[in-house]
Amino acid sequence: MKAHVYVTLKASVLDPQGQTIHNALRKLGFNDVDAVRQGKYFALSLADSLSAEAARAAVERIAREVLTNPVIEEFSYKLEE
């Protein structure tokens, strides 16, 4: 089983890297992009023996305790068999 974890800054946190990317896109003529928020992506390979419920619990704990700074970041994930 695989887990795809996406970590992004909370909406209330300024994103200077996203703003820099947005400015670069505008300079390159991509004027239809209204905003850019950057983040991190993690691909986790989980033991096949885990149930879907156990996998969800493990991924949520890993994301909450290891992959994110809960003060400024939030996460989402998808499980794939």
C-alpha positions in Angstrom: 0.0 0.0 0.0 1.2 3.5 -0.7 0.4 6.8 0.9 0.7 10.1 -0.9 1.1 12.9 1.7 0.8 16.6 0.8 2.0 19.3 3.2 1.2 22.9 2.6 1.3 26.1 4.6 -1.9 27.1 6.3 -3.8 29.7 4.4 -3.1 32.3 7.1 0.7 31.9 6.7 2.5 34.0 4.2 4.2 32.0 1.4 7.2 34.0 0.0 8.4 31.1 -2.1 5.0 30.8 -3.7 4.9 34.5 -4.3 8.3 34.4 -6.0 7.1 31.6 -8.3 3.9 33.5 -9.0 6.0 36.6 -10.0 8.2 34.5 -12.2 5.2 32.9 -14.0 3.8 36.4 -14.7 7.1 37.5 -16.1 7.1 34.5 -18.4 3.6 35.4 -19.7 1.5 33.0 -17.6 -1.0 35.7 -16.6 -3.9 33.4 -16.0 -2.3 32.1 -12.7 -3.9 34.0 -9.8 -1.7 32.7 -7.0 0.8 30.0 -6.1 1.2 28.2 -2.8 4.1 25.8 -2.5 4.4 22.7 -0.4 6.0 19.3 0.1 5.1 15.9 -1.2 5.9 12.5 0.5 5.4 9.0 -0.9 5.3 6.4 1.8 5.4 2.7 1.1 3.4 0.9 3.8 3.4 -2.8 4.7 0.8 -4.8 2.7 -0.3 -6.4 5.9 -1.8 -3.1 7.2 -5.6 -2.8 7.0 -6.9 0.4 5.4 -7.9 1.7 8.9 -4.5 1.0 10.3 -2.8 2.6 7.3 -4.9 5.7 7.7 -4.1 5.9 11.4 -0.4 5.4 10.8 -0.2 8.0 8.0 -2.1 10.6 10.0 0.2 10.1 13.0 3.4 10.3 10.8 2.1 13.4 9.0 1.0 15.1 12.2 4.1 14.2 14.4 6.9 14.1 11.8 6.2 15.6 8.4 4.4 18.8 9.4 4.9 21.8 11.7 1.4 22.0 13.1 1.8 25.7 13.9 2.1 26.7 10.2 1.4 23.7 8.1 -1.5 21.3 7.3 -1.6 18.0 5.5 -3.8 15.9 3.3 -3.2 12.4 2.0 -4.4 9.6 -0.3 -4.0 5.9 0.1 -3.4 3.7 -2.8 -3.5 -0.1 -2.9 
